[in-house]
Amino acid sequence: DLTFYHNGLGNAVQQITLSFGAATKLGFKAQSDGFVNRADFTTQPEIYIQDSAGNTVTTSNASVGVAIDSGNLTGTRTVAAVNGVVTFSGLGKNGTIGQKTLDFTSPGLTHVTQTFTLTHGAVHHIVMTSASTLVNDTAFGTQPVVTIQDEDNNSVTTGSDSTQTVTLSSTDAIIGGTYSMSAVAGVANFTGKGVTLRALVGSRNLTATISSPATKTVANSVTITYGAASKLAVTTQAAGAVNRVAFTTQPVITVQDISGNTVTSSSDVITAAVGSGPTLGGTVTATASSGVATFSNLKLTGTIGTYTLTYTSGSLTSTSHTIDLTHGAATQVVMTLPASAISGAAMGTQPLVTIKDADGNVVTTGSQSTQTVTISIATGATLTGTASMSAVAGVADFTGKGITLTGAVGSKTLTATISSPSTITTTGSVSLSFGVATKLAINQATVSATNRVNFSTQPVVTVQDANGNTISDSTAAITVTVDSANVTLGGSTSVNAVSNRTSSNCLLMVRCRLRLMCRSAGRSTMRGSGLHQRIGSPGLNQGKMPRR
């Protein structure tokens, strides 16, 4: 209202309508609010077109633009006024969190600004810092640190996702220590947790994992180097063990850490030993060079078989492997003979000759195991049968070869001989006993005979084999006869042998000078001058005893 007045004249009032003036500036109808990274502002800004007095210029359709001092602004950043009011939609901010300033402008008009603080967005990924190298099975010098971040790498410091569990793992190493913990303000710092990795040397992975709002992982590469010496391992097994000969393949032993990595700085002394049985010879200790010990001249001496070689070094865990010891070269022959044999008859148990090495192992392979074995006798008997044959797997078994000794009873010495690797012999004794009874022999003859009086010297007859050996167990019936019809032989004219011979008590009755004969049943008589007795036994040759 306009009021007009003058003293004494009163007032006059005129009502007028005041309209906005020319647009001169911008003003806020509503400021932005809810500034979360990568999300639209929860309250979108509204801007007035105003005159100098702050009146909205409702007729204005001027365009207003918005800009930010740093980072990216999303949404429609230029909007035309409607009735002097600009309403923005979809505005948001991407980038690093912190204080930001929005600047609203329109050509020819005074601009307005709004300052706000941008906060982190939703969890997008995690990052991990960790040492690039690590000594095997030792704690990281600088323990891993895992940070939960939004899409623009801002740490998620608030909300439940900022305190969720972070777990470390590895797909190609064994992880140790405390490898799971809750984040604090979006950070899981494993300092003091003693996280370790155990693996073969080389590049290994270390992975961190969270579960909200979905499973998120990150993996770092860690180069593992060897750790402290922990054990021994067989790199090359000993092989080619021939008795008393150095192994054709000498053992190689490696000093390793707990994961089997070679400890290249090791110079430990390693000792080899055999558990039982043979003797281990050669240089039984070896010093590691760059963590590897190579033995030389090791050999086994003793009985063939499978044995265990064990390698030790101080407090390191020992290692072992088996090895098969085979026979060495032929150095001896062993002959097995029966204790006794019958003269003229094949031995009941034929000789057995075995080719052996220096420690008594049978030489079962190679040309020496199939060489010719010959059995011979020097004196005292005749050897017949097949006395030479090829050994089979180091054994010459003369069974079926009919080895026979013929000769006088007593101990006989046989010799077995081979020729490779040189002439090697052995001897053995056999007690040769009598053979089959084949004849009689007069051991004691009658000296004189007086009519009707017992002979003063009674005859003694021995039962013998073909070689004149006394048959000590014979009980043959021996008969004595006289070869004259004019003489009657009295006394015991038939006697069984006892302890290989027999004697007869005989009485001779004579009427005139006669020839006496002793006869054996079934045997023809033998006549001659003087007086004879004949002594016989069925199946044996007769013996004749003269009497004068």
C-alpha positions as CSV (number, residue, x, y, z in Angstrom):
1,D,0.0,0.0,0.0
2,L,1.1,3.6,-0.7
3,T,0.0,6.2,1.9
4,F,0.0,9.8,1.2
5,Y,-0.3,12.4,4.1
6,H,-0.1,16.1,5.0
7,N,-0.4,17.7,8.3
8,G,-3.9,18.7,8.8
9,L,-5.1,17.2,5.6
10,G,-5.2,13.6,6.6
11,N,-4.0,10.5,4.7
12,A,-4.7,9.1,1.3
13,V,-3.9,5.4,0.6
14,Q,-3.3,3.8,-2.8
15,Q,-3.0,0.0,-3.1
16,I,-0.5,-1.1,-5.8
17,T,0.8,-4.6,-6.7
18,L,4.7,-5.0,-6.6
19,S,6.1,-7.6,-9.1
20,F,9.6,-9.2,-9.2
21,G,12.3,-7.4,-10.8
22,A,14.9,-8.4,-13.3
23,A,16.7,-11.7,-12.5
24,T,20.0,-11.0,-10.9
25,K,20.9,-14.1,-8.8
26,L,20.4,-17.7,-7.8
27,G,19.1,-18.9,-4.4
28,F,18.5,-22.2,-2.7
29,K,15.0,-23.5,-2.4
30,A,16.4,-26.8,-1.0
31,Q,20.0,-27.9,-0.5
32,S,21.4,-31.3,-1.4
33,D,21.7,-34.0,1.3
34,G,22.7,-37.7,1.8
35,F,26.2,-37.7,0.2
36,V,27.2,-41.4,-0.3
37,N,29.8,-42.3,-2.9
38,R,28.3,-43.5,-6.1
39,A,24.7,-43.0,-4.9
40,D,22.3,-40.3,-5.9
41,F,22.0,-37.6,-3.2
42,T,19.1,-38.5,-1.0
43,T,17.8,-34.9,-1.2
44,Q,18.2,-33.4,-4.7
45,P,18.9,-29.6,-4.9
46,E,16.3,-27.0,-5.9
47,I,17.4,-23.5,-7.1
48,Y,15.4,-20.2,-7.4
49,I,15.9,-17.6,-10.1
50,Q,15.8,-14.4,-8.1
51,D,15.8,-10.6,-8.5
52,S,18.1,-8.5,-6.4
53,A,15.5,-8.5,-3.6
54,G,15.4,-12.3,-3.5
55,N,12.1,-12.5,-5.3
56,T,11.6,-15.5,-7.5
57,V,11.5,-14.5,-11.1
58,T,8.6,-16.8,-12.0
59,T,8.8,-15.9,-15.6
60,S,12.3,-17.1,-15.8
61,N,13.2,-20.3,-17.7
62,A,16.9,-19.7,-17.4
63,S,19.1,-22.8,-17.4
64,V,21.1,-23.5,-14.3
65,G,24.2,-25.7,-14.4
66,V,25.9,-27.4,-11.5
67,A,29.6,-28.3,-11.1
68,I,31.8,-29.8,-8.4
69,D,35.3,-28.8,-7.4
70,S,36.8,-32.3,-7.5
71,G,35.8,-35.7,-8.8
72,N,32.9,-36.7,-11.0
73,L,29.4,-35.4,-10.7
74,T,26.7,-37.7,-12.0
75,G,23.2,-37.1,-13.2
76,T,21.7,-34.2,-15.3
77,R,23.9,-31.2,-14.5
78,T,22.0,-28.5,-16.5
79,V,18.3,-28.0,-16.0
80,A,15.9,-25.2,-17.2
81,A,13.8,-23.3,-14.7
82,V,10.1,-23.7,-14.6
83,N,8.3,-20.6,-13.2
84,G,11.7,-19.5,-11.9
85,V,12.5,-22.8,-10.1
86,V,15.2,-25.3,-11.1
87,T,14.7,-28.9,-9.8
88,F,17.6,-31.3,-10.3
89,S,17.3,-35.0,-10.3
90,G,19.8,-38.0,-10.3
91,L,22.7,-35.9,-9.1
92,G,25.4,-38.0,-7.3
93,K,29.1,-38.0,-6.7
94,N,31.8,-40.6,-7.6
95,G,35.3,-40.5,-6.3
96,T,37.4,-39.9,-3.2
97,I,35.5,-39.2,0.0
98,G,35.9,-35.9,1.9
99,Q,34.7,-32.3,1.7
100,K,33.3,-31.2,-1.7
101,T,31.7,-28.0,-3.1
102,L,28.8,-27.8,-5.5
103,D,28.6,-24.6,-7.6
104,F,25.3,-23.7,-9.2
105,T,25.6,-21.1,-12.1
106,S,23.5,-19.4,-14.7
107,P,24.8,-16.8,-17.2
108,G,24.5,-13.3,-15.9
109,L,23.3,-14.4,-12.5
110,T,25.1,-14.5,-9.2
111,H,26.0,-18.2,-8.5
112,V,25.4,-20.1,-5.2
113,T,27.5,-22.9,-3.7
114,Q,27.0,-25.7,-1.2
115,T,29.8,-27.5,0.7
116,F,29.2,-31.1,1.8
117,T,31.2,-34.2,3.0
118,L,31.1,-37.3,0.7
119,T,31.1,-40.6,2.6
120,H,32.2,-44.1,1.4
121,G,29.9,-46.2,-0.7
122,A,29.0,-49.9,-0.5
123,V,31.8,-52.6,-0.3
124,H,33.1,-53.2,-3.8
125,H,36.5,-55.0,-3.3
126,I,39.3,-55.6,-0.8
127,V,43.0,-54.8,-1.1
128,M,45.9,-56.5,0.7
129,T,49.5,-55.4,1.4
130,S,52.0,-58.2,2.1
131,A,55.7,-58.9,1.9
132,S,56.7,-60.1,-1.6
133,T,59.2,-62.6,-0.2
134,L,59.1,-65.0,2.7
135,V,61.4,-67.6,4.3
136,N,59.6,-70.9,4.2
137,D,57.6,-71.7,7.4
138,T,58.5,-68.5,9.1
139,A,56.2,-65.6,10.1
140,F,56.0,-62.6,7.8
141,G,58.3,-59.9,9.0
142,T,55.5,-57.5,8.0
143,Q,52.2,-59.2,8.5
144,P,49.5,-58.8,5.9
145,V,47.0,-55.9,6.1
146,V,43.6,-56.2,4.3
147,T,41.4,-53.1,3.7
148,I,37.7,-53.2,2.7
149,Q,37.0,-50.6,0.1
150,D,34.2,-49.1,-2.1
151,E,34.5,-48.9,-5.9
152,D,36.6,-45.8,-5.7
153,N,39.1,-47.3,-3.2
154,N,37.6,-45.5,-0.2
155,S,37.9,-47.5,3.0
156,V,34.6,-48.7,4.3
157,T,35.0,-47.5,7.8
158,T,31.4,-47.7,9.1
159,G,28.6,-50.2,9.1
160,S,28.5,-53.9,9.7
161,D,30.6,-54.5,6.5
162,S,33.5,-52.6,8.1
163,T,33.8,-55.1,10.9
164,Q,33.3,-58.4,9.1
165,T,35.6,-61.4,9.2
166,V,38.6,-61.4,6.9
167,T,40.2,-64.8,6.2
168,L,43.6,-65.5,4.7
169,S,44.3,-68.7,2.7
170,S,46.5,-70.2,0.0
171,T,45.9,-72.7,-2.8
172,D,49.5,-73.7,-3.2
173,A,51.0,-73.4,0.3
174,I,50.1,-74.4,3.9
175,I,49.1,-71.3,5.9
176,G,49.8,-71.1,9.6
177,G,49.4,-68.7,12.5
178,T,46.1,-66.8,13.2
179,Y,44.8,-66.3,9.7
180,S,41.2,-65.1,10.4
181,M,40.2,-61.9,12.2
182,S,37.5,-59.2,12.3
183,A,38.2,-55.9,10.6
184,V,38.3,-52.7,12.5
185,A,36.9,-49.7,10.6
186,G,37.4,-51.6,7.4
187,V,41.0,-52.7,8.1
188,A,42.2,-56.2,9.2
189,N,45.8,-55.8,10.3
190,F,47.4,-59.2,11.0
191,T,50.3,-57.7,12.9
192,G,51.1,-60.1,15.8
193,K,49.1,-62.9,14.3
194,G,52.2,-64.9,13.2
195,V,50.9,-65.7,9.7
196,T,53.2,-68.2,7.9
197,L,53.4,-70.0,4.6
198,R,54.9,-73.4,4.1
199,A,55.6,-74.6,0.6
200,L,58.1,-75.5,-2.0
201,V,60.3,-72.5,-3.1
202,G,58.9,-70.3,-5.8
203,S,56.0,-68.0,-6.3
204,R,52.9,-68.8,-4.1
205,N,49.6,-67.1,-3.6
206,L,48.2,-65.5,-0.5
207,T,44.4,-64.9,-0.7
208,A,42.2,-62.7,1.5
209,T,38.4,-63.2,1.5
210,I,35.3,-61.5,2.9
211,S,31.7,-62.6,2.6
212,S,29.6,-59.4,2.6
213,P,27.8,-58.0,0.7
214,A,29.0,-60.9,-1.4
215,T,32.2,-63.0,-1.5
216,K,35.2,-60.8,-2.3
217,T,38.7,-62.0,-2.7
218,V,42.2,-60.6,-3.5
219,A,45.4,-62.6,-4.1
220,N,49.0,-61.5,-3.7
221,S,52.0,-63.3,-5.0
222,V,54.7,-64.3,-2.4
223,T,58.0,-65.7,-3.3
224,I,59.0,-68.5,-0.9
225,T,62.7,-69.1,-0.2
226,Y,64.1,-72.2,1.7
227,G,63.8,-72.3,5.4
228,A,65.8,-73.8,8.2
229,A,67.4,-77.3,7.7
230,S,64.9,-79.8,9.1
231,K,65.5,-83.2,7.4
232,L,67.5,-85.4,5.0
233,A,66.1,-86.8,1.8
234,V,67.3,-89.3,-0.7
235,T,67.9,-87.6,-4.0
236,T,69.5,-90.7,-5.7
237,Q,69.2,-94.1,-4.2
238,A,72.2,-96.4,-4.0
239,A,72.0,-99.2,-6.6
240,G,74.0,-102.0,-8.1
241,A,75.1,-103.6,-4.9
242,V,77.4,-106.5,-5.7
243,N,79.1,-108.1,-2.7
244,R,82.4,-106.6,-1.9
245,V,82.2,-104.2,-4.9
246,A,81.4,-100.4,-4.8
247,F,77.8,-99.6,-5.7
248,T,77.5,-98.8,-9.4
249,T,75.2,-95.9,-8.3
250,Q,76.4,-94.1,-5.3
251,P,73.7,-92.4,-3.0
252,V,73.0,-88.7,-3.1
253,I,71.4,-87.1,0.0
254,T,69.9,-83.6,0.2
255,V,69.5,-81.4,3.2
256,Q,66.0,-80.0,3.2
257,D,63.7,-77.7,5.1
258,I,60.3,-78.8,6.4
259,S,58.7,-78.6,3.0
260,G,61.4,-80.4,1.1
261,N,63.3,-77.4,-0.3
262,T,67.0,-77.8,-0.6
263,V,68.9,-75.8,2.0
264,T,71.6,-74.6,-0.4
265,S,73.5,-72.9,2.4
266,S,74.0,-76.3,4.2
267,S,77.4,-77.9,4.6
268,D,76.2,-80.6,7.1
269,V,78.2,-83.9,7.5
270,I,76.0,-86.9,6.6
271,T,76.7,-90.4,7.8
272,A,75.6,-93.6,6.1
273,A,75.0,-96.9,8.0
274,V,73.4,-100.3,7.4
275,G,71.0,-101.6,10.0
276,S,72.1,-105.2,10.4
277,G,73.8,-108.0,8.5
278,P,76.6,-107.0,6.1
279,T,79.3,-104.5,6.7
280,L,79.1,-101.1,5.0
281,G,82.5,-100.2,3.6
282,G,83.9,-97.2,1.7
283,T,83.7,-93.6,2.8
284,V,80.7,-93.6,5.0
285,T,80.5,-89.9,5.6
286,A,79.9,-87.1,3.0
287,T,79.8,-83.3,3.5
288,A,77.0,-81.4,1.8
289,S,77.9,-78.8,-0.8
290,S,75.1,-76.4,-1.5
291,G,72.9,-78.7,0.5
292,V,73.7,-81.8,-1.5
293,A,76.0,-84.7,-0.3
294,T,77.3,-87.3,-2.8
295,F,78.9,-90.4,-1.4
296,S,81.7,-92.4,-3.0
297,N,83.0,-96.0,-2.8
298,L,80.2,-97.3,-0.6
299,K,79.9,-101.1,-0.7
300,L,78.4,-103.9,1.3
301,T,80.2,-107.1,2.3
302,G,78.3,-110.0,3.7
303,T,75.3,-112.2,3.1
304,I,73.1,-111.4,0.1
305,G,69.6,-110.0,0.7
306,T,67.6,-106.8,1.0
307,Y,69.0,-104.3,3.5
308,T,68.2,-100.8,4.7
309,L,70.7,-97.9,4.3
310,T,70.1,-95.1,6.8
311,Y,71.5,-91.5,6.5
312,T,71.8,-89.2,9.6
313,S,73.1,-85.8,10.4
314,G,72.9,-84.4,13.9
315,S,69.4,-83.4,14.9
316,L,68.0,-83.5,11.3
317,T,65.3,-86.1,10.6
318,S,67.1,-89.1,9.1
319,T,66.2,-90.8,5.8
320,S,66.6,-94.4,4.5
321,H,66.1,-96.7,1.5
322,T,66.5,-100.4,0.8
323,I,69.0,-102.0,-1.4
324,D,69.4,-105.5,-2.8
325,L,72.9,-107.1,-2.2
326,T,73.7,-109.7,-4.9
327,H,76.6,-112.2,-4.9
328,G,80.1,-111.3,-5.9
329,A,82.6,-113.2,-8.0
330,A,83.3,-116.9,-7.4
331,T,86.1,-117.4,-4.9
332,Q,85.3,-120.9,-3.5
333,V,83.5,-124.1,-4.1
334,V,81.8,-126.2,-1.4
335,M,81.3,-129.9,-1.9
336,T,78.8,-132.0,0.0
337,L,79.5,-135.7,0.1
338,P,77.9,-138.7,1.8
339,A,79.7,-139.8,5.0
340,S,80.3,-143.2,3.5
341,A,80.0,-145.1,0.2
342,I,80.0,-148.8,-0.7
343,S,82.9,-149.9,-2.8
344,G,81.9,-150.6,-6.4
345,A,78.3,-149.2,-5.9
346,A,77.0,-145.8,-7.0
347,M,76.9,-143.4,-4.0
348,G,73.5,-143.4,-2.4
349,T,73.7,-139.6,-2.1
350,Q,75.6,-138.2,-5.1
351,P,78.0,-135.3,-4.6
352,L,76.6,-131.7,-4.6
353,V,79.1,-128.9,-5.5
354,T,78.2,-125.2,-4.9
355,I,80.0,-122.2,-6.4
356,K,80.2,-119.4,-3.8
357,D,81.7,-115.9,-3.4
358,A,84.1,-114.9,-0.6
359,D,81.3,-114.6,1.9
360,G,79.6,-117.9,1.1
361,N,76.9,-116.5,-1.1
362,V,75.9,-118.9,-4.0
363,V,76.9,-117.5,-7.4
364,T,73.5,-117.9,-9.0
365,T,73.9,-115.7,-12.1
366,G,76.4,-114.9,-14.8
367,S,78.8,-117.2,-16.7
368,Q,80.5,-118.4,-13.5
369,S,77.2,-119.9,-12.3
370,T,77.0,-122.3,-15.2
371,Q,80.6,-123.3,-15.6
372,T,81.8,-126.9,-15.7
373,V,82.4,-128.7,-12.3
374,T,84.7,-131.7,-12.3
375,I,85.1,-134.3,-9.5
376,S,88.2,-136.4,-9.3
377,I,90.2,-138.7,-7.0
378,A,94.0,-138.9,-6.9
379,T,94.7,-142.2,-5.3
380,G,93.2,-145.0,-3.2
381,A,90.2,-145.8,-5.4
382,T,88.9,-145.7,-8.9
383,L,86.2,-143.1,-9.7
384,T,83.6,-144.0,-12.4
385,G,80.3,-142.4,-13.5
386,T,79.8,-138.9,-15.0
387,A,82.3,-136.9,-13.1
388,S,82.0,-133.6,-15.0
389,M,78.9,-131.4,-15.5
390,S,77.7,-127.8,-15.9
391,A,76.4,-126.0,-12.8
392,V,72.9,-124.6,-12.8
393,A,72.5,-121.3,-10.9
394,G,75.8,-122.1,-9.1
395,V,75.0,-125.6,-8.1
396,A,76.3,-128.9,-9.7
397,D,74.1,-131.7,-8.4
398,F,75.5,-135.0,-9.5
399,T,72.3,-136.9,-8.7
400,G,71.8,-139.5,-11.4
401,K,75.4,-139.2,-12.6
402,G,76.3,-142.6,-11.0
403,I,79.5,-141.4,-9.2
404,T,81.1,-144.7,-7.9
405,L,84.3,-145.4,-5.9
406,T,85.9,-148.8,-6.2
407,G,88.8,-149.8,-4.0
408,A,90.0,-150.8,-0.6
409,V,88.0,-149.6,2.4
410,G,89.0,-146.5,4.2
411,S,88.8,-142.7,3.9
412,K,89.0,-141.4,0.3
413,T,89.6,-137.8,-0.7
414,L,87.6,-136.4,-3.6
415,T,88.4,-133.0,-5.3
416,A,85.9,-130.7,-7.0
417,T,87.4,-128.2,-9.5
418,I,86.1,-125.1,-11.4
419,S,88.2,-122.9,-13.8
420,S,86.6,-119.4,-13.6
421,P,87.6,-116.8,-12.7
422,S,90.6,-119.0,-12.0
423,T,91.2,-122.6,-11.0
424,I,89.5,-123.1,-7.7
425,T,89.3,-126.5,-5.9
426,T,88.0,-128.0,-2.8
427,T,88.3,-131.5,-1.2
428,G,86.1,-133.8,0.8
429,S,86.4,-137.2,2.4
430,V,84.2,-140.3,2.0
431,S,84.6,-143.4,4.1
432,L,84.6,-146.3,1.6
433,S,83.2,-149.5,3.0
434,F,83.1,-153.1,1.8
435,G,81.0,-154.0,-1.1
436,V,78.9,-157.1,-1.9
437,A,80.3,-160.4,-0.6
438,T,81.8,-162.3,-3.6
439,K,84.5,-164.6,-2.2
440,L,86.1,-166.4,0.7
441,A,89.7,-166.1,1.8
442,I,91.6,-168.3,4.3
443,N,92.8,-166.1,7.1
444,Q,94.3,-168.9,9.2
445,A,95.2,-172.4,7.8
446,T,95.3,-175.7,9.6
447,V,98.9,-176.6,10.3
448,S,98.8,-180.3,11.0
449,A,96.3,-183.1,11.4
450,T,96.5,-186.1,13.8
451,N,94.1,-189.0,13.2
452,R,91.0,-188.7,15.3
453,V,92.3,-185.6,17.1
454,N,91.1,-182.0,16.7
455,F,93.3,-179.9,14.5
456,S,95.7,-178.1,16.7
457,T,95.2,-175.0,14.6
458,Q,91.6,-174.6,13.5
459,P,91.0,-172.9,10.1
460,V,89.8,-169.2,10.0
461,V,88.0,-168.0,6.8
462,T,87.1,-164.4,5.8
463,V,84.2,-163.3,3.7
464,Q,85.3,-160.7,1.2
465,D,84.0,-158.4,-1.6
466,A,85.5,-158.4,-5.1
467,N,88.3,-156.0,-4.0
468,G,89.3,-158.2,-1.0
469,N,87.6,-156.0,1.6
470,T,86.3,-158.0,4.6
471,I,82.5,-158.1,4.8
472,S,82.3,-157.3,8.5
473,D,78.6,-157.9,8.8
474,S,78.4,-161.2,6.9
475,T,76.7,-164.2,8.7
476,A,77.2,-166.5,5.7
477,A,77.3,-170.3,6.5
478,I,80.7,-171.6,5.7
479,T,81.2,-175.4,5.1
480,V,84.5,-177.3,5.2
481,T,84.9,-180.6,3.3
482,V,87.8,-183.0,2.6
483,D,88.5,-184.2,-1.0
484,S,89.0,-187.9,-0.2
485,A,86.4,-190.7,0.2
486,N,88.8,-192.5,2.5
487,V,88.8,-189.7,5.0
488,T,86.0,-188.6,7.3
489,L,86.0,-185.0,8.4
490,G,84.6,-184.7,11.9
491,G,83.7,-181.8,14.2
492,S,81.7,-178.7,13.2
493,T,82.1,-178.7,9.4
494,S,79.6,-175.8,8.8
495,V,79.8,-172.6,10.8
496,N,78.2,-169.1,10.3
497,A,80.5,-166.2,9.9
498,V,80.8,-163.9,12.9
499,S,82.4,-160.5,12.6
500,N,83.5,-161.2,9.1
501,R,85.2,-164.6,9.6
502,T,84.6,-168.2,10.8
503,S,86.6,-171.0,12.4
504,S,85.8,-174.8,12.4
505,N,86.6,-177.4,15.0
506,C,87.5,-180.4,12.8
507,L,88.6,-184.0,13.5
508,L,90.4,-186.0,10.8
509,M,90.2,-189.8,10.7
510,V,92.6,-191.4,8.3
511,R,93.3,-195.0,7.4
512,C,96.1,-194.3,5.0
513,R,98.0,-191.5,3.4
514,L,95.2,-189.5,1.8
515,R,94.5,-186.2,0.0
516,L,92.0,-184.3,2.2
517,M,89.6,-181.8,0.6
518,C,87.3,-179.1,2.1
519,R,84.4,-178.6,-0.1
520,S,81.6,-176.0,-0.3
521,A,78.1,-177.0,-1.2
522,G,77.5,-176.6,-4.9
523,R,81.2,-176.0,-5.6
524,S,83.6,-178.3,-7.4
525,T,86.5,-179.7,-5.5
526,M,90.1,-178.9,-6.1
527,R,92.5,-181.8,-5.9
528,G,96.3,-181.8,-5.5
529,S,99.0,-183.7,-3.8
530,G,98.9,-183.9,-0.1
531,L,95.8,-183.5,2.1
532,H,93.5,-180.6,1.4
533,Q,90.4,-179.1,3.0
534,R,87.9,-177.1,0.9
535,I,85.9,-174.4,2.6
536,G,82.8,-173.0,0.9
537,S,79.6,-171.0,1.2
538,P,76.7,-171.0,-1.2
539,G,77.2,-168.3,-3.9
540,L,80.8,-167.5,-2.8
541,N,84.0,-168.6,-4.4
542,Q,85.7,-171.5,-2.5
543,G,88.9,-171.3,-0.6
544,K,91.3,-174.2,-0.4
545,M,93.5,-175.0,2.5
546,P,96.4,-177.6,2.0
547,R,97.3,-180.2,4.6
548,R,100.5,-182.2,4.8
